[in-house]
Amino acid sequence: MSRKLLKSTSVVGSMTLLSRISGLVRDMAFAQFVGAGLVADAFFVAFRVPNFLRRIFGEGAFTVAFVPVFSAVREQQPHATGRFLSLMAGRLGVILVILSALGILFAPQIVWCLAPGFVDEPAKFDATVDALRLTFPYLFFISLVTMSAGILNTCGKFAAAAFTPVFLNLSLIAAVFLLLPALDNDAAALGLGVLAAGVVQLLFQVPFLKREGMLPRPSLRDRSGDGAAGESVGRVFKLMLPAIFGSSIAQINILVNTLLASFLVTGSVSWLYYADRLMEFPLGVFAIALATAILPGLSRAHAAGDETEFSRTLNLALRWVIVVILPAAAALAMLAVPLLAAMFNYRQFGANDVVMSAGALQAYALGLIGFAFVKVLAPGFFARQNTATPVRVGAISMVVNVVLSVTLVFPLAHIGLALATSLAGIANAALLGRILHREGALVSDPGRGVLVIRVLLATAVMSGVLYLLVGSAASWLDAPALPRIGRLVICVASGLITYAVTLLIVGVRPKHLAIANA
């Protein structure tokens, strides 16, 4: 189990790493040619809306409902697999077309609701509306891409699905260099890049689905007569309902921050965006990759009634999160200014933008371990087709986030919004873990406590080394580009080596990253 899980995670992680690297290149292009001003704020708000719905209907609710049901259909009703996929694609497609049309029609009203602070700035408001009308149809394409990814992941083919996001980044980079100079509306130019990416991402999935014999032929009716496919599709939508609320809660937290940030000084939305992008790098490369890899295995273990294997898989994932994410969070906090200065501090992205984004990144880093635990613990519920419990926990997390956001935004501005998000994420993770343990799905791991202490010691030593190497913020902001990048590479390499060597000194060995009898 351990080797298979780690192999799947490494495949997803390596492909996700390519995606995240291309994403950083994309954001560097944004920072240089768009900056953190009116156009950036407009586009980031416009793109956040379809992203919000994608994570609800696509990566969020749909994935967690679809993968367990699809796994069960393949195991128990193989004759209905093709009909199930075709019916699922057809009915989901109709819903997505309707949502996309409504989004285009009511774009001004949506912007008014999500960024009311833009109303007093007509240029920013109009640019956001134009961009939203182009980005909203992305929901249709990317949700079908997510369904394709669920099919391939369940079949044990992780690479293609994990690589697909690269096309979004490449498309937006092309938009920066080709469409921005050609069009008067910069936000709309970026919106066109998003729309083109959706088409390319969906077409990319087709040959891989054909190779597995799993390419759906969209239909709206099950004409087989036995009703098996229709029943399974109904089960997916039934599981989606509570999952939609659960996914909505997580995304509502983000939208609340966007709404509050729209009343702050111009640039606040962008500062949060750039900080979030860097925070998402370790989260996406490792935690989300790990969660993607364990969901099919957890679903199979639950279907087979193997509670021991189920708990082992979760505990193994948690051990790896501790070893990787704890030092990553500390490194992000210590290297906030160096990272932002080396990557983004050029042309339109000034020194003040670096400092403001760095404060938000440090606040996000505090909650990184909580975000990672949520990504890994949530599949423990979804694999058992329990989407209701994460909804209740998410509701509590949302209340925590809203209360803290409203409280902290006044003294800390955009940094307070990032801090509120982090604290809410920690609360979410703690509640999910407690419930899984109480339900017997996550048996106590006696070796985890010692591992945490050793990792904390190694992280503290690494942080001390980074503190000495980083120095003052001014030394980074005043330096030319190449020296900045070279110095950052030295800091990162030194931190990695220090952490790894200290882990060995305090006694962490490969055997500590596995579960007994795993």
C-alpha positions in Angstrom: 0.0 0.0 0.0 2.7 2.5 1.0 4.7 2.1 -2.3 1.6 2.3 -4.5 0.3 5.4 -2.7 3.7 7.1 -2.8 4.1 6.2 -6.5 0.6 7.7 -7.3 1.4 10.7 -5.2 4.8 11.2 -6.9 3.2 11.0 -10.4 0.5 13.5 -9.5 3.0 15.7 -7.6 5.5 15.8 -10.5 2.8 16.8 -13.0 1.4 19.3 -10.5 4.8 20.7 -10.0 5.0 21.5 -13.7 1.6 23.1 -13.4 2.7 25.2 -10.5 5.9 26.2 -12.1 4.1 27.3 -15.2 1.6 29.1 -12.9 4.5 31.0 -11.3 5.8 32.0 -14.7 2.2 33.2 -15.5 2.0 35.2 -12.3 5.5 36.7 -13.0 4.1 37.8 -16.4 1.1 39.3 -14.7 3.2 41.1 -12.1 5.4 42.7 -14.8 2.8 43.7 -17.4 -0.4 44.1 -15.3 1.0 44.8 -11.8 -1.3 45.2 -8.8 -3.5 48.0 -10.0 -7.0 48.5 -11.5 -6.7 45.9 -14.3 -5.2 43.2 -12.0 -7.9 43.8 -9.4 -10.6 43.6 -12.1 -9.3 40.4 -13.7 -8.7 38.6 -10.4 -12.3 39.3 -9.3 -13.7 38.2 -12.6 -11.7 35.0 -12.7 -12.6 34.2 -9.1 -16.3 33.8 -9.9 -16.0 30.9 -12.4 -13.2 29.5 -10.2 -15.6 29.6 -7.3 -18.2 27.7 -9.2 -15.6 25.3 -10.7 -14.5 24.3 -7.2 -18.1 23.8 -6.1 -19.4 21.9 -9.2 -16.1 20.6 -10.4 -13.1 19.8 -8.1 -15.3 20.1 -5.0 -18.8 18.6 -5.0 -18.7 16.7 -8.3 -15.3 15.0 -7.7 -16.1 13.8 -4.2 -19.5 12.5 -5.3 -18.5 11.1 -8.6 -15.3 9.1 -7.8 -16.9 6.8 -5.1 -20.0 6.1 -7.2 -18.0 5.5 -10.4 -15.7 3.2 -8.5 -18.7 1.2 -7.2 -20.3 1.1 -10.7 -17.0 -0.3 -12.2 -16.8 -3.0 -9.5 -20.4 -4.0 -9.1 -22.1 -3.1 -12.5 -19.4 -3.1 -15.2 -22.0 -3.5 -17.9 -23.5 -0.1 -17.0 -20.2 1.8 -16.9 -20.4 3.3 -20.4 -24.1 4.2 -20.1 -23.4 5.8 -16.7 -20.6 8.0 -18.0 -22.6 9.1 -21.1 -25.6 10.0 -19.0 -23.5 11.8 -16.4 -21.8 13.9 -19.1 -25.1 14.8 -20.8 -26.9 15.9 -17.7 -24.0 17.7 -16.2 -23.4 19.5 -19.5 -26.9 20.8 -19.6 -26.6 22.2 -16.1 -23.3 23.8 -16.9 -24.7 25.5 -20.1 -27.5 27.0 -18.1 -25.2 28.3 -15.4 -22.8 29.8 -18.0 -25.6 31.6 -19.8 -26.9 33.0 -16.6 -23.5 34.2 -15.6 -23.0 36.0 -18.9 -26.4 37.6 -18.7 -26.2 38.8 -15.1 -22.5 39.7 -15.0 -23.0 43.3 -13.8 -25.2 42.2 -10.9 -22.7 39.5 -9.9 -19.8 42.0 -9.9 -22.0 44.4 -7.8 -22.6 41.6 -5.3 -19.0 40.3 -5.1 -17.1 43.6 -5.3 -19.4 46.4 -4.2 -16.4 48.6 -3.6 -15.8 48.7 -7.3 -19.1 50.5 -8.0 -17.6 53.9 -7.2 -14.9 53.3 -9.7 -16.7 52.9 -13.1 -13.6 52.0 -15.1 -12.7 49.1 -12.7 -16.3 48.0 -12.5 -16.8 47.9 -16.3 -13.5 46.1 -16.8 -14.5 43.4 -14.3 -17.9 42.9 -16.0 -16.2 42.6 -19.5 -13.7 40.1 -18.1 -16.4 38.1 -16.3 -18.5 37.6 -19.4 -15.5 36.0 -21.1 -14.3 33.9 -18.1 -17.7 32.5 -17.1 -18.0 30.0 -19.9 -14.7 28.5 -18.6 -17.0 26.8 -16.0 -18.5 24.6 -18.7 -15.2 23.4 -20.1 -13.3 22.9 -16.8 -16.1 21.1 -15.1 -16.2 18.5 -17.9 -12.4 18.4 -17.6 -12.8 17.6 -13.9 -15.2 14.7 -14.8 -12.6 13.4 -17.2 -9.9 13.7 -14.5 -12.1 11.7 -12.1 -12.5 8.9 -14.7 -8.8 8.7 -15.4 -7.8 8.9 -11.7 -10.2 6.1 -10.8 -8.6 4.0 -13.6 -5.2 4.7 -12.0 -4.1 7.1 -14.7 -3.1 10.3 -12.8 -0.5 12.0 -15.1 -2.7 13.4 -17.8 -5.3 14.9 -15.4 -2.6 16.4 -13.2 -0.8 18.0 -16.3 -3.9 19.6 -17.7 -3.8 22.8 -15.7 -0.5 23.7 -17.5 -2.6 24.6 -20.5 -4.4 27.3 -18.5 -1.1 28.9 -17.5 0.3 28.7 -21.0 -2.9 30.2 -22.5 -2.7 33.1 -20.0 1.0 33.7 -20.7 0.1 33.9 -24.4 -2.7 36.3 -23.6 -0.3 38.6 -21.8 2.2 38.8 -24.7 -0.2 38.5 -27.6 -3.6 39.9 -26.6 -2.7 42.6 -24.1 -0.9 44.7 -26.8 -3.6 44.0 -29.3 -6.8 44.9 -27.3 -7.8 48.1 -25.5 -9.4 46.2 -22.6 -6.6 44.5 -20.8 -8.9 42.6 -18.4 -11.0 41.3 -21.3 -7.8 40.2 -23.1 -6.9 38.0 -20.1 -10.5 36.8 -20.0 -10.1 35.5 -23.6 -7.0 33.7 -22.5 -9.0 31.9 -19.8 -11.8 30.9 -22.3 -9.3 29.5 -24.8 -7.6 27.5 -22.0 -10.9 25.8 -21.2 -11.3 24.5 -24.8 -7.8 23.3 -25.0 -7.9 21.5 -21.6 -11.1 19.6 -22.5 -9.7 18.5 -25.9 -6.5 17.3 -24.3 -8.4 14.8 -22.2 -10.1 13.1 -25.2 -7.3 10.8 -26.4 -6.6 9.5 -22.9 -10.2 8.7 -22.3 -10.4 6.9 -25.6 -7.3 4.8 -24.7 -9.1 3.7 -21.5 -12.3 3.0 -23.4 -14.0 5.5 -21.2 -14.9 8.4 -23.5 -18.5 9.4 -22.8 -21.1 9.9 -25.5 -23.3 12.6 -23.8 -27.0 11.6 -23.6 -29.9 12.8 -21.5 -31.8 9.5 -21.2 -30.9 5.9 -20.2 -32.6 3.7 -22.8 -31.3 0.4 -21.5 -34.4 -0.4 -19.6 -32.8 -1.6 -16.4 -32.3 1.9 -15.0 -28.9 1.1 -13.5 -27.1 4.1 -15.2 -29.9 6.5 -14.2 -29.8 5.3 -10.7 -26.1 5.8 -10.3 -26.3 9.3 -11.9 -29.0 10.2 -9.5 -26.8 9.0 -6.6 -24.0 11.3 -7.8 -26.3 14.3 -7.8 -27.8 13.3 -4.5 -24.3 13.2 -2.9 -23.5 16.5 -4.6 -26.2 18.4 -2.8 -24.6 18.5 0.6 -21.1 18.6 -1.0 -22.1 21.7 -2.9 -22.9 23.4 0.4 -19.6 22.1 1.9 -17.6 23.3 -1.1 -19.5 26.6 -1.1 -18.6 27.3 2.4 -14.9 27.1 1.6 -15.3 29.3 -1.4 -17.6 31.7 0.4 -14.7 32.4 2.8 -12.6 33.5 -0.2 -15.5 35.6 -1.6 -16.0 37.3 1.8 -12.4 38.3 1.7 -12.7 39.6 -1.9 -15.8 41.6 -0.9 -14.0 43.2 2.1 -10.8 43.8 0.1 -12.8 45.6 -2.6 -13.3 48.4 0.0 -9.6 48.6 0.8 -7.0 50.6 -1.2 -6.5 49.6 -4.8 -4.1 46.7 -5.0 -5.5 44.8 -1.9 -7.2 42.2 -4.0 -4.0 41.7 -6.0 -1.7 41.5 -3.0 -3.9 38.7 -1.6 -3.9 37.0 -5.0 -0.1 36.9 -5.3 0.4 35.8 -1.7 -2.2 33.1 -2.1 -0.5 31.8 -5.3 2.8 31.3 -3.5 1.0 29.6 -0.6 -0.8 27.3 -3.0 2.4 26.1 -4.5 3.4 23.6 -1.7 -0.3 22.9 -1.1 -0.9 22.0 -4.7 2.3 20.2 -5.4 2.1 17.9 -2.4 -1.1 18.1 -0.3 -3.6 18.2 -3.1 -1.6 15.6 -5.1 -1.6 13.4 -2.0 -5.4 13.8 -1.5 -6.0 13.0 -5.2 -4.0 9.9 -4.9 -5.6 8.5 -1.7 -9.3 9.1 -2.6 -9.6 6.1 -5.0 -7.7 3.8 -2.6 -9.9 5.0 0.4 -13.0 4.4 -1.8 -11.9 0.8 -2.6 -11.0 0.1 1.1 -14.4 1.3 2.2 -16.2 -0.7 -0.5 -14.2 -3.8 0.6 -15.0 -3.2 4.3 -11.2 -3.0 5.1 -11.2 -0.5 8.0 -7.6 -1.2 8.9 -6.4 -0.3 5.4 -8.6 2.7 5.4 -7.1 4.1 8.6 -3.5 3.1 7.5 -3.9 5.1 4.3 -5.0 8.2 6.2 -2.3 8.0 8.8 0.4 7.5 6.2 -0.9 10.6 4.4 -0.9 12.6 7.6 2.7 11.6 8.4 3.9 12.8 5.0 2.0 16.1 5.4 3.8 16.7 8.7 7.2 16.1 7.3 6.7 18.2 4.1 4.2 20.9 5.0 5.5 22.1 8.4 8.9 23.1 7.1 7.3 24.5 3.9 5.1 26.8 6.0 8.1 28.0 8.0 10.1 28.6 4.8 7.3 30.6 3.2 7.1 32.9 6.2 10.9 33.4 6.4 11.3 33.8 2.6 8.2 35.9 2.0 10.0 39.1 0.9 12.8 37.2 -1.0 10.3 35.1 -3.0 8.1 38.0 -3.9 11.0 40.3 -4.7 12.8 37.7 -6.9 9.7 36.6 -8.8 7.5 39.7 -9.1 9.3 42.9 -8.2 9.8 44.2 -11.8 8.2 46.9 -13.9 4.5 47.3 -12.7 5.0 45.4 -9.4 6.8 47.8 -7.1 8.5 47.6 -3.7 5.4 48.5 -1.8 3.5 45.7 -3.6 6.2 43.2 -2.4 5.9 44.4 1.2 2.1 44.3 1.2 2.0 40.9 -0.4 4.7 39.5 1.9 2.6 40.4 5.0 -0.4 38.4 3.5 1.9 35.5 2.6 3.2 35.3 6.2 -0.4 35.2 7.4 -1.3 32.5 5.0 1.8 30.4 5.9 0.4 30.2 9.5 -2.6 28.2 8.2 -0.8 26.1 5.6 -0.6 23.0 7.8 -4.4 23.4 8.5 -5.2 23.7 4.8 -3.1 20.6 4.0 -4.7 18.5 6.8 -8.2 19.5 5.4 -7.2 18.3 1.9 -6.1 14.9 3.3 -8.8 14.4 5.9 -11.7 15.3 3.8 -11.4 12.2 1.5 -11.8 10.2 4.6 -15.4 11.3 4.6 -16.0 11.4 0.8 -14.7 7.9 0.3 -17.4 6.7 2.6 -20.0 8.7 0.7 -20.4 11.0 3.7 -20.6 14.5 2.3 -22.8 15.9 5.1 -20.2 15.9 7.9 -17.7 18.1 6.1 -20.6 20.5 5.4 -21.3 20.9 9.1 -17.6 21.4 9.9 -17.3 23.8 7.0 -20.2 25.9 8.3 -18.4 26.3 11.6 -15.2 27.2 9.8 -17.1 29.8 7.7 -18.5 31.5 10.8 -15.0 31.6 12.3 -13.7 33.1 9.1 -16.4 35.7 8.7 -16.2 36.9 12.3 -12.4 37.0 12.3 -12.3 38.7 8.8 -14.7 41.5 9.9 -12.7 41.9 13.2 -9.2 41.8 11.8 -9.7 43.8 8.5 -9.9 47.1 10.4 -6.6 46.9 12.3 -4.7 44.8 9.8 -6.3 45.5 6.4 -5.7 42.8 3.8 -3.3 41.0 6.2 -6.1 40.5 8.6 -8.2 38.8 5.9 -5.4 36.3 5.2 -4.9 35.7 8.9 -8.6 35.0 9.3 -8.5 32.5 6.5 -5.6 30.7 8.1 -7.2 30.4 11.6 -10.5 29.2 10.0 -8.5 26.5 8.1 -6.8 25.3 11.3 -10.2 25.1 13.0 -11.6 23.1 10.1 -8.8 20.6 10.2 -9.0 20.1 13.9 -12.7 19.3 13.8 -12.4 16.9 10.8 -9.6 15.0 12.5 -11.5 14.7 15.8 -14.7 13.4 14.0 -12.8 10.8 12.0 -11.1 9.6 15.1 -14.4 9.4 17.0 -16.0 7.4 14.2 -13.1 4.9 14.2 -12.1 5.8 10.6 -8.8 7.3 11.8 -7.2 5.1 14.5 -4.6 6.7 16.7 -1.0 6.6 15.3 1.3 6.2 18.3 4.4 7.2 16.3 3.0 10.6 15.1 3.7 12.6 18.2 7.4 11.8 18.3 7.6 12.5 14.5 6.0 15.9 15.1 8.6 16.8 17.8 11.5 15.8 15.6 10.1 17.7 12.6 9.6 20.8 14.7 13.2 20.6 15.9 14.5 20.3 12.3 12.2 23.1 11.2 13.4 25.4 14.0 17.1 24.8 13.0 16.2 25.5 9.3 14.4 28.7 10.3 17.4 29.9 12.2 19.6 29.4 9.2 17.2 31.2 6.9 16.9 34.1 9.3 20.7 34.6 9.1 20.7 34.3 5.3 17.7 36.5 4.5 18.8 39.7 6.2 16.8 42.9 5.6 14.0 43.5 3.2 15.8 46.5 1.7 18.7 44.3 0.7 16.4 42.3 -1.6 14.4 45.3 -2.9 17.4 47.3 -3.9 19.3 44.4 -5.5 19.3 43.8 -9.3 17.3 40.8 -10.7 20.1 38.2 -11.1 21.7 38.7 -7.7 18.2 38.4 -6.1 17.5 35.1 -7.9 20.9 33.7 -7.1 20.6 34.6 -3.5 17.1 33.1 -3.3 18.5 29.8 -4.8 21.2 29.8 -2.1 18.6 30.4 0.7 16.3 27.6 -0.6 19.1 25.1 -1.1 20.6 25.9 2.3 17.2 25.5 4.0 16.5 22.2 2.3 19.9 20.8 3.2 19.7 22.0 6.8 16.3 20.5 7.3 17.2 17.2 5.7 20.5 16.8 7.7 18.8 17.9 11.0 16.0 15.3 10.4 18.7 12.6 10.1 20.5 13.9 13.3 17.3 13.8 15.4 16.6 10.3 14.2 14.0 10.5 11.5 14.4 7.6 9.0 12.3 6.3 6.1 10.7 3.7 8.4 9.1 6.6 10.3 7.3 7.7 7.1 5.4 4.4 6.9 2.7 2.7 9.0 3.4 -0.6 10.6 2.4 -3.5 8.4 1.6 -1.0 5.6 
